[in-house]
Amino acid sequence: MAAKLDLHSTLKMKSGYSIPVLGYGVYQTPAAVAHDVTHHAILSGYRHVDSATVYRNEAPSAAGMLATPVPRDQLFYTSKVEPRNLSYAGAKASVAATLQQTGLGYIDLYLLHAPYGGREARLGAWRALVESVAEGKVRSIGVSNYGVHHLEELEQWQKQQPTPQAAGILSINQIELHPWLARPDIVTWCRARSIHLEAYSPLVRSTKMSDPLLLPLAAKHGKTPAQILLRWGLQQGFVVLPKSVTHARIEQNADIFDFELDEGDMRGLETGVYEPCTWNPTTAPLSE
Ligand SMILES: NC(=O)c1ccc[n+]([C@@H]2O[C@H](COP(=O)([O-])OP(=O)(O)OC[C@H]3O[C@@H](n4cnc5c(N)ncnc54)[C@H](OP(=O)(O)O)[C@@H]3O)[C@@H](O)[C@H]2O)c1
């Protein structure tokens, strides 16, 4: 069970930087509303926004954060290299575009969005992220949608590098995680190396809000099913990344620090099933 958490709790990453445990996701958030909703999220207490080059809303999302009175050094922004554009040059261009579009000065976390494109593409893109850290453009780096075989490929490559600086530090793996997709294989591998996990689609895309596993827990704690799901992720030690374009839900999803699921509650959410609610690149073969 995680130590007592609050709205501004963070986890220390292997890079040495800290990441807020609550992040605000902006996938499928239209660019036209991104400024308003990220602004509202920061005013509601979030300090962390999860975007990506493919979300096509980086400029308004960052502008919404920067329009609040919260200083830049208390804000945390993530972007990702386009999944179908992994390469050394593609990752370099991606970091440059994010810096230019957001005006944030540096990016807190940059991820490889998905392990597609083959070994050379993955490792070339990783090398570009390592260089972006050395150049001061990015603070921490990681991957997303990596299965154990992708992670092992990267780890083997890192071991072959002449210096730790050349290998880079893998701080994060961002994957779909919720009670219907607990992924013990990937989670165990990452935990053994102190690589933090970010839970994407932590609300199972709103498909389980009437589920009989969640409703009794919601009644017991006087919370909503969405809040139970987010609490499950936090108590697994994950960073959770709920998305909403609805002001009241943005606030509700941050109101998760005044209760705890007990051991029995957590056990009741062990479904043992494997049900991704979105794409699943973690199982892609290394050749894909
Ligand atoms: N790396 C990757 O490949 C990847 C993939 C997917 C997602 N992500 C990240 O993870 C974030 C979240 O994942 P997601 O967008 O797939 O799904 P999600 O957060 O699991 O679910 C979002 C859906 O839940 C609804 N919702 C939000 N709060 C709710 C509440 N309190 N009660 C009931 N419904 C609620 C939202 O509706 P409204 O918006 O209409 O309120 C939206 O339809 C993304 O925005 C992105 O940052 C990353």
The ligand as an SDF file (V2000), in Angstrom:
LIG
                    3D

 48 52  0  0  0  0  0  0  0  0999 V2000
    0.4510    5.9310  -24.4200 N   0  0  0  0  0  0  0  0  0  0  0  0
   -0.6720    5.5300  -24.9930 C   0  0  0  0  0  0  0  0  0  0  0  0
   -0.6590    4.7730  -25.9780 O   0  0  0  0  0  0  0  0  0  0  0  0
   -1.9770    6.0000  -24.4540 C   0  0  0  0  0  0  0  0  0  0  0  0
   -3.1660    5.4100  -24.9090 C   0  0  0  0  0  0  0  0  0  0  0  0
   -4.3720    5.8450  -24.3690 C   0  0  0  0  0  0  0  0  0  0  0  0
   -4.3730    6.8410  -23.4040 C   0  0  0  0  0  0  0  0  0  0  0  0
   -3.1940    7.4210  -22.9990 N   0  0  0  0  0  0  0  0  0  0  0  0
   -3.1680    8.5170  -21.9920 C   0  0  0  0  0  0  0  0  0  0  0  0
   -4.0270    8.1910  -20.9040 O   0  0  0  0  0  0  0  0  0  0  0  0
   -5.0690    9.1650  -20.8110 C   0  0  0  0  0  0  0  0  0  0  0  0
   -6.3630    8.5490  -20.3230 C   0  0  0  0  0  0  0  0  0  0  0  0
   -6.7460    7.4720  -21.1200 O   0  0  0  0  0  0  0  0  0  0  0  0
   -8.0480    7.4710  -22.0460 P   0  0  0  0  0  0  0  0  0  0  0  0
   -8.2870    8.8510  -22.5470 O   0  0  0  0  0  0  0  0  0  0  0  0
   -7.8480    6.4030  -23.0460 O   0  0  0  0  0  0  0  0  0  0  0  0
   -9.2090    6.9500  -21.1300 O   0  0  0  0  0  0  0  0  0  0  0  0
   -9.7850    7.0990  -19.6260 P   0  0  0  0  0  0  0  0  0  0  0  0
   -9.1280    8.2040  -18.9010 O   0  0  0  0  0  0  0  0  0  0  0  0
   -9.7720    5.7280  -19.0630 O   0  0  0  0  0  0  0  0  0  0  0  0
  -11.3120    7.4480  -19.9140 O   0  0  0  0  0  0  0  0  0  0  0  0
  -11.7080    8.6410  -20.4760 C   0  0  0  0  0  0  0  0  0  0  0  0
  -13.2320    8.5620  -20.6470 C   0  0  0  0  0  0  0  0  0  0  0  0
  -13.8500    8.5090  -19.3550 O   0  0  0  0  0  0  0  0  0  0  0  0
  -14.7870    9.5810  -19.2300 C   0  0  0  0  0  0  0  0  0  0  0  0
  -14.6970   10.0410  -17.8300 N   0  0  0  0  0  0  0  0  0  0  0  0
  -13.7410   10.8030  -17.2740 C   0  0  0  0  0  0  0  0  0  0  0  0
  -13.9530   10.9930  -15.9710 N   0  0  0  0  0  0  0  0  0  0  0  0
  -15.0940   10.3230  -15.6700 C   0  0  0  0  0  0  0  0  0  0  0  0
  -15.8260   10.1650  -14.4800 C   0  0  0  0  0  0  0  0  0  0  0  0
  -15.4170   10.7110  -13.3280 N   0  0  0  0  0  0  0  0  0  0  0  0
  -16.9710    9.4300  -14.5390 N   0  0  0  0  0  0  0  0  0  0  0  0
  -17.3880    8.8600  -15.6860 C   0  0  0  0  0  0  0  0  0  0  0  0
  -16.7190    8.9860  -16.8550 N   0  0  0  0  0  0  0  0  0  0  0  0
  -15.5830    9.7140  -16.8480 C   0  0  0  0  0  0  0  0  0  0  0  0
  -14.3440   10.6240  -20.2210 C   0  0  0  0  0  0  0  0  0  0  0  0
  -15.4430   11.4010  -20.6440 O   0  0  0  0  0  0  0  0  0  0  0  0
  -15.4010   13.0070  -20.8600 P   0  0  0  0  0  0  0  0  0  0  0  0
  -14.0460   13.3690  -21.3780 O   0  0  0  0  0  0  0  0  0  0  0  0
  -16.4940   13.2240  -21.8500 O   0  0  0  0  0  0  0  0  0  0  0  0
  -15.6930   13.6170  -19.5130 O   0  0  0  0  0  0  0  0  0  0  0  0
  -13.8120    9.7560  -21.3590 C   0  0  0  0  0  0  0  0  0  0  0  0
  -14.8690    9.2800  -22.1500 O   0  0  0  0  0  0  0  0  0  0  0  0
   -5.1360    9.7530  -22.2250 C   0  0  0  0  0  0  0  0  0  0  0  0
   -5.7990   11.0050  -22.2760 O   0  0  0  0  0  0  0  0  0  0  0  0
   -3.6630    9.8310  -22.5620 C   0  0  0  0  0  0  0  0  0  0  0  0
   -3.0500   10.9330  -21.9260 O   0  0  0  0  0  0  0  0  0  0  0  0
   -2.0040    7.0010  -23.5010 C   0  0  0  0  0  0  0  0  0  0  0  0
  1  2  1  0
  2  3  2  0
  2  4  1  0
  4  5  1  0
  4 48  2  0
  5  6  2  0
  6  7  1  0
  7  8  2  0
  8  9  1  0
  8 48  1  0
  9 10  1  0
  9 46  1  0
 10 11  1  0
 11 12  1  0
 11 44  1  0
 12 13  1  0
 13 14  1  0
 14 15  2  0
 14 16  1  0
 14 17  1  0
 17 18  1  0
 18 19  2  0
 18 20  1  0
 18 21  1  0
 21 22  1  0
 22 23  1  0
 23 24  1  0
 23 42  1  0
 24 25  1  0
 25 26  1  0
 25 36  1  0
 26 27  1  0
 26 35  1  0
 27 28  2  0
 28 29  1  0
 29 30  1  0
 29 35  2  0
 30 31  1  0
 30 32  2  0
 32 33  1  0
 33 34  2  0
 34 35  1  0
 36 37  1  0
 36 42  1  0
 37 38  1  0
 38 39  2  0
 38 40  1  0
 38 41  1  0
 42 43  1  0
 44 45  1  0
 44 46  1  0
 46 47  1  0
M  CHG  2   8   1  16  -1
M  END
$$$$
